[in-house]
Amino acid sequence: MPLLAQYLAVLEAERGASRNTLAAYRRDVDDFLRFLETSRTTVTSARPDDIVSYAERMRRTGLRPASVARRLSALRGFFRHLVREGVVTENPTDHVDQPRTSRPLPKTLSRAAAAELVEAPDVRRPAGVRDRAMLELLYATGMRASECLDLSLEHLNLSAGYVVCTGKGRKQRLVPVGEEALERIRAYLRDVRPTLTRKRDSGRLFVNGRGQGLSRQSLWTIVRRAAASAGLRRRVSPHVLRHSFATHLLEGGADLRAVQVMLGHSDIATTQIYTHLGSSTLRAMYRKFHPRA
C-alpha cells in the first residue's frame, strides 16, 4: 500500500477521521509529494531544507499563512506516522517553525437576522417545510453541516427534546433542541418526509425527492437561498449559523463550558474565541439563554 494511503487508513481506523478530514489530508500531503517529485527527492530522503523550500514556495504562490500552517501540520502528522512505522528515522518537520497565524473572529448574524434567515423558506411548499425544519435545527443546536446531514431518524428524540450529534472522531454528544425547532421538525416528519420516501427511505432525517440524504452542496444552496430571501447581503454559510448559536448563548449569559459541550469542542480554548462578543442542567441553561428555545 502506498505510504499516503496507509497513513489515511490509520487516521480513519484509529482516530475516526471523517471523509472530509481524510480528503483534506490527502490533498495537503499529495501536494508535498508532487513538490518532491519536481525536486527529484523522495519521502524517505526528505530533509528539513526540503520542508523549508516547500513552505517558501507556498508563500511565494500567495497561499495564506493559515493555509501554509495547515499543510505543514498535515506533513508533521504524516512524517510522525512514517517514523512510527520505521520508514524514516527522523521527522524533517521537527526543525521547521510553524508560521504564526492570527485566528479570525467568527462571522455571526444578529439575533434578528438569524431569525429572518431560518424563517425565510416558503412553508407552503413541501421543500420549504423541510428547509425550515433543517435551518431551525442548525440554529437551535449549533451542529456542524456534516453532523446535520448525517442525522438518522433514531438520532432525534422529540419527546425528550434533544438530538444525538456525531462529531469529529465519531464522538457523540446530546444537544437540547428548542421548541420552535421541534415543532418544525414534527411538521416535516408528519407532512413532508413520508412523501419523499415513498420509493426509497435512506433512514436519514433530511432527504431529497428520491428519499436519499441531502448533499453538502444542497445544504449550502438552501442556506444561501434563505439568506437571499431574508434580504441578507452578506455571504452566509451553515457554519455562520453554528457561530451565531454559540455567540447568542454566550451573550445571554450561558456558561462557556456548557456551550463547549454542545458544540462538541474537545478543548475549551476553541470555544473561547466566541467570548470576544460579548447552571443546574444543560437543558435548563439552554432554555434560559437560547433565543428560540
C-alpha positions in Angstrom: 0.0 0.0 0.0 1.4 3.5 -0.9 2.6 5.4 2.2 0.0 8.1 1.9 -2.9 5.6 1.5 -1.5 3.7 4.5 -1.4 6.9 6.6 -5.0 7.8 5.7 -6.2 4.3 6.6 -4.6 4.7 10.1 -6.3 8.1 10.5 -9.6 6.5 9.7 -9.3 3.4 11.7 -7.5 4.7 14.8 -8.8 8.3 15.0 -12.1 8.0 13.3 -11.3 10.8 10.9 -14.2 11.9 8.7 -14.3 11.7 4.9 -13.8 15.5 4.7 -10.8 15.3 7.0 -9.2 12.5 5.1 -9.8 14.3 1.8 -8.0 17.4 3.2 -5.1 15.4 4.4 -4.8 13.6 1.1 -4.7 17.0 -0.8 -2.2 18.5 1.5 0.3 15.6 1.6 -0.1 14.9 -2.0 0.8 18.4 -2.9 4.0 18.0 -1.0 4.7 14.7 -2.7 4.4 16.3 -6.1 6.8 19.1 -4.9 9.3 16.4 -4.0 9.0 14.9 -7.5 9.9 18.2 -9.1 12.9 18.4 -6.8 13.8 14.8 -7.6 13.6 13.9 -3.9 11.8 11.0 -2.3 9.9 11.0 1.0 12.4 8.8 2.7 15.2 11.1 1.8 13.4 14.4 2.6 15.3 16.8 4.8 14.4 19.9 6.8 15.6 22.0 3.9 13.0 20.4 1.7 10.3 21.3 4.1 11.5 24.9 4.3 11.7 25.1 0.5 8.2 23.8 0.2 6.9 26.4 2.8 8.7 29.2 0.8 7.1 28.0 -2.4 3.6 28.1 -0.8 4.3 31.6 0.5 5.5 32.8 -3.0 2.4 31.5 -4.6 0.3 33.7 -2.3 -1.1 31.0 0.0 -2.4 32.5 3.2 -0.4 31.8 6.4 -3.3 29.8 7.8 -3.2 27.5 4.8 0.6 27.2 5.0 0.2 26.2 8.6 -2.4 23.7 7.9 -0.3 21.9 5.2 2.7 21.9 7.4 0.6 20.4 10.2 -0.5 17.7 7.9 3.1 16.9 7.0 4.1 16.7 10.6 1.4 14.1 11.2 2.4 12.2 8.1 6.1 12.1 9.0 5.3 11.1 12.6 3.5 8.1 11.2 6.5 7.3 9.0 8.8 7.4 12.0 6.5 5.1 14.0 6.4 2.7 11.1 10.2 2.7 10.7 10.0 4.1 7.2 12.2 7.1 8.2 14.4 7.6 11.2 13.8 11.3 11.8 10.9 13.7 11.2 12.2 16.5 9.0 9.4 18.8 10.1 10.6 18.8 13.7 13.1 21.5 12.9 10.7 23.8 10.9 8.8 26.5 12.7 5.1 26.7 12.3 4.1 30.1 10.8 2.2 32.3 13.2 -1.4 32.9 12.2 -4.0 35.3 13.7 -7.2 33.4 14.1 -10.1 35.3 12.5 -13.1 36.1 14.6 -16.1 34.0 13.7 -18.7 35.6 11.4 -22.1 35.7 13.1 -25.6 37.0 12.5 -27.6 39.2 14.8 -30.5 37.5 16.6 -32.9 39.3 14.3 -31.0 38.3 11.1 -30.7 34.7 12.3 -34.5 34.6 12.9 -35.2 36.1 9.5 -33.0 33.5 7.8 -34.5 30.4 9.4 -38.0 31.7 8.8 -37.3 32.5 5.1 -38.3 29.2 3.4 -41.8 29.1 2.0 -43.6 26.6 4.1 -46.5 26.4 1.6 -44.1 24.2 -0.4 -43.0 20.7 0.8 -39.3 21.6 0.2 -39.9 24.8 2.2 -41.2 22.8 5.2 -38.1 20.6 5.1 -35.7 23.5 4.7 -37.4 25.5 7.6 -37.0 22.4 9.9 -33.4 22.0 8.9 -32.4 25.6 9.4 -34.2 25.8 12.7 -32.3 22.7 13.8 -29.0 24.1 12.7 -29.5 27.3 14.6 -31.1 25.5 17.6 -28.2 23.1 18.1 -25.1 24.7 16.6 -24.2 21.4 14.9 -21.8 21.2 12.0 -23.2 20.9 8.5 -21.8 17.3 8.2 -23.4 16.4 11.5 -26.8 17.6 10.4 -26.6 15.8 7.1 -25.6 12.6 8.8 -28.5 12.6 11.2 -30.7 9.5 11.1 -34.3 9.3 12.5 -33.1 7.4 15.6 -30.8 10.3 16.5 -33.7 12.6 17.2 -35.8 12.3 20.5 -38.8 14.6 20.0 -40.4 13.7 23.4 -37.3 14.5 25.4 -36.2 17.4 23.2 -32.7 16.5 22.2 -30.6 15.3 19.2 -27.6 13.0 19.2 -24.8 14.5 17.2 -21.8 12.5 15.9 -18.9 14.9 15.7 -15.2 14.7 14.9 -13.6 11.4 15.9 -17.1 9.8 15.8 -17.7 11.2 19.3 -21.4 11.5 20.2 -23.0 14.2 22.3 -26.5 15.1 23.3 -27.7 18.6 22.4 -31.0 20.1 23.6 -33.4 21.3 20.9 -35.7 24.3 21.3 -39.5 24.0 21.0 -39.6 26.1 17.8 -37.2 23.7 16.0 -39.1 20.7 17.4 -42.4 22.0 16.2 -41.0 22.5 12.7 -39.4 19.0 12.6 -42.7 17.4 13.7 -44.5 19.1 10.8 -41.8 17.9 8.4 -41.9 14.4 9.7 -45.7 14.3 9.6 -46.5 16.1 6.4 -43.5 16.0 4.1 -40.9 13.3 4.7 -43.3 10.4 4.1 -44.0 11.8 0.6 -40.2 12.0 -0.2 -39.5 8.4 1.0 -42.3 6.5 -0.8 -39.9 4.7 -3.2 -36.8 4.6 -1.0 -36.0 5.5 2.6 -32.3 6.0 3.3 -33.1 6.5 7.0 -31.6 10.0 7.0 -33.6 12.6 8.8 -33.4 15.2 6.0 -33.9 13.7 2.5 -34.3 14.8 -1.1 -37.1 13.9 -3.5 -35.6 10.5 -4.0 -35.5 9.7 -0.3 -31.7 10.0 -0.2 -29.8 12.1 2.2 -29.1 15.6 1.2 -25.6 16.6 -0.1 -23.4 19.3 1.3 -24.0 21.3 -1.9 -27.7 21.1 -1.3 -27.4 22.3 2.2 -25.2 25.3 1.2 -27.8 26.1 -1.5 -30.6 26.0 1.0 -28.8 28.4 3.4 -27.8 30.8 0.6 -31.3 30.8 -0.8 -32.8 31.5 2.6 -30.2 34.3 3.2 -31.2 35.9 -0.1 -34.9 35.6 0.7 -34.3 37.2 4.1 -32.5 40.2 2.4 -29.1 39.4 3.8 -26.5 40.8 1.5 -23.5 39.1 3.1 -22.4 35.6 2.3 -23.9 33.1 4.8 -22.8 29.5 5.3 -24.1 26.8 7.5 -21.1 27.4 9.8 -22.3 31.0 10.3 -25.4 29.6 12.0 -23.2 27.5 14.2 -21.2 30.6 15.2 -24.4 32.5 15.8 -25.8 29.8 18.0 -22.7 29.9 20.3 -22.5 33.7 20.3 -26.1 34.2 21.2 -26.0 31.7 24.0 -22.9 33.4 25.5 -24.3 36.9 25.0 -27.3 35.7 27.1 -25.0 34.6 29.9 -24.6 30.9 29.2 -21.7 29.0 30.8 -18.8 28.7 28.5 -18.2 25.0 29.3 -21.8 24.1 28.6 -21.5 25.8 25.2 -18.3 23.8 24.7 -20.2 20.6 25.3 -23.0 21.5 22.9 -20.6 22.5 20.2 -18.5 19.3 20.6 -15.2 21.1 21.2 -12.6 18.9 22.8 -10.7 21.9 24.0 -12.4 24.9 25.7 -9.8 27.2 24.1 -11.6 26.6 20.8 -14.8 27.8 22.4 -13.3 30.8 24.0 -13.0 32.5 20.6 -16.7 33.4 21.0 -16.1 35.4 24.2 -15.0 38.4 22.2 -18.7 39.1 21.8 -20.0 39.8 24.4 -26.4 26.0 35.5 -28.1 23.2 37.1 -28.7 21.2 33.9 -27.7 21.6 30.3 -31.3 21.7 29.1 -32.4 24.3 31.7 -29.5 26.5 30.7 -30.3 26.1 27.0 -34.0 27.1 27.5 -32.9 30.1 29.6 -30.5 31.5 27.1 -31.2 30.4 23.6 -33.3 33.0 21.8 -35.6 30.4 20.1 -35.9 27.8 22.8 
